[in-house]
Amino acid sequence: MKHNVLIVEDDPTMRVILKRTLTESNLDIGEIYEAENGKIGLEMLRQYDVDLMLVDIYMPVMDGMEMLDYASDNPKFRDIPAVVVSTENDEKRIDAILRRGMGFVHKEFTTTLLEDQIRKKIIKD
């Protein structure tokens, strides 16, 4: 089954890196959608069938945590797994992300690390 992925990241270069990592991975990736902030990310969730979100935290307009909070409160989106891809260094904040059931990958990541986090989210036991 192909998995459609929404990348929510304000840095265009990082979006290219994430997209390339997905397309070159051994993961069964379908469509890849891109948004430059959380507000556009939510609009894309409403518009497209998304199976996984890769979300940065620090973005203008609406940050990634605001977007993920909204998604988790919405019955239509709450079951879409998410991996936070961020420069976040605050261990308490990272722990809170992990406790919410999201994956976390620190920028600069390796392809293997990102793939492993995605696999954990899209492969259900």
matplotlib code that plots the C-alpha trace (Angstrom):
import matplotlib.pyplot as plt

x = [0.0, 1.4, 1.5, 0.7, 2.9, 2.4, 5.6, 5.0, 8.3, 9.0, 12.5, 12.3, 15.7, 14.6, 11.4, 13.5, 15.8, 12.7, 11.1, 14.3, 14.8, 11.2, 11.5, 14.9, 13.9, 12.7, 9.4, 6.2, 5.5, 2.6, 1.9, 4.0, 2.3, 4.1, 3.1, 5.2, 3.4, 0.8, -2.1, -1.5, -0.8, -4.3, -5.8, -3.9, -5.1, -8.7, -8.0, -5.9, -5.8, -2.8, -1.3, 1.7, 2.8, 6.4, 6.2, 8.7, 8.0, 9.2, 7.4, 5.7, 1.9, 1.1, 3.8, 4.0, 2.8, -0.3, -1.1, -0.6, -2.7, -5.5, -5.1, -5.2, -8.4, -10.1, -11.7, -10.9, -7.2, -6.3, -5.3, -2.8, 0.7, 3.2, 7.0, 8.3, 11.5, 13.0, 16.1, 14.3, 16.9, 14.6, 14.5, 11.2, 9.5, 10.9, 9.7, 6.2, 6.2, 7.2, 4.6, 1.9, 2.9, 4.7, 8.1, 10.9, 13.9, 16.5, 17.7, 20.4, 19.2, 20.4, 18.2, 18.2, 17.0, 14.2, 13.1, 13.1, 10.9, 8.5, 8.4, 7.4, 4.5, 3.1, 3.6, 1.0, 1.6]
y = [0.0, 3.4, 6.0, 9.7, 12.1, 15.7, 17.7, 20.8, 22.8, 26.5, 26.0, 25.2, 23.5, 21.2, 20.4, 19.3, 17.2, 15.5, 14.9, 13.4, 11.3, 9.9, 9.2, 7.5, 5.4, 1.8, 3.1, 2.6, 6.3, 7.6, 11.3, 13.8, 17.1, 20.2, 23.1, 26.0, 26.5, 24.8, 26.8, 25.6, 22.1, 22.0, 23.1, 20.3, 17.8, 18.9, 18.6, 15.4, 11.8, 11.9, 8.8, 10.5, 14.0, 15.2, 18.5, 21.1, 22.9, 26.4, 28.1, 31.4, 31.9, 28.7, 26.6, 22.8, 22.2, 24.4, 22.4, 19.1, 20.2, 21.1, 17.8, 15.7, 17.5, 16.8, 13.3, 13.3, 13.9, 12.6, 9.1, 10.4, 9.6, 12.4, 12.6, 15.9, 17.0, 19.9, 21.6, 21.4, 20.8, 21.1, 17.6, 18.3, 19.4, 16.4, 14.1, 15.7, 15.0, 11.4, 10.9, 12.1, 9.2, 11.2, 10.4, 12.8, 13.3, 16.0, 18.1, 17.2, 13.6, 10.6, 8.9, 5.8, 7.5, 9.3, 6.0, 4.2, 6.8, 6.7, 2.9, 3.0, 5.3, 3.7, 0.0, -1.0, -4.1]
z = [0.0, -1.0, 1.7, 0.9, 2.9, 3.8, 4.4, 6.5, 6.5, 5.9, 4.6, 0.9, 0.9, 3.8, 1.9, -1.1, 1.2, 2.9, -0.5, -1.9, 1.1, 0.8, -3.0, -2.7, 0.4, 0.4, 1.7, -0.3, -0.9, -3.0, -3.3, -1.5, -0.6, 0.6, 2.8, 4.1, 7.4, 9.6, 8.3, 4.7, 6.1, 7.7, 4.4, 2.6, 5.2, 4.4, 0.6, 0.3, 1.6, 3.8, 5.6, 7.3, 8.3, 8.5, 10.5, 11.5, 14.8, 14.1, 11.2, 10.6, 10.4, 12.3, 13.9, 13.7, 17.3, 16.7, 13.6, 15.3, 18.2, 15.9, 13.9, 17.1, 18.2, 14.9, 14.6, 10.8, 11.3, 14.8, 13.6, 11.0, 12.3, 12.5, 12.7, 14.0, 12.1, 14.0, 15.4, 18.8, 21.6, 24.7, 26.1, 27.9, 24.7, 22.8, 25.5, 25.3, 21.6, 22.0, 24.8, 22.4, 20.1, 17.5, 16.1, 16.4, 14.1, 14.9, 12.0, 10.6, 10.3, 8.4, 5.8, 7.9, 11.0, 9.1, 7.4, 10.8, 12.4, 9.4, 9.5, 13.2, 12.4, 9.2, 9.9, 12.4, 14.6]

ax = plt.figure().add_subplot(projection="3d")
ax.plot(x, y, z, "-o")
ax.set_aspect("equal")
plt.show()
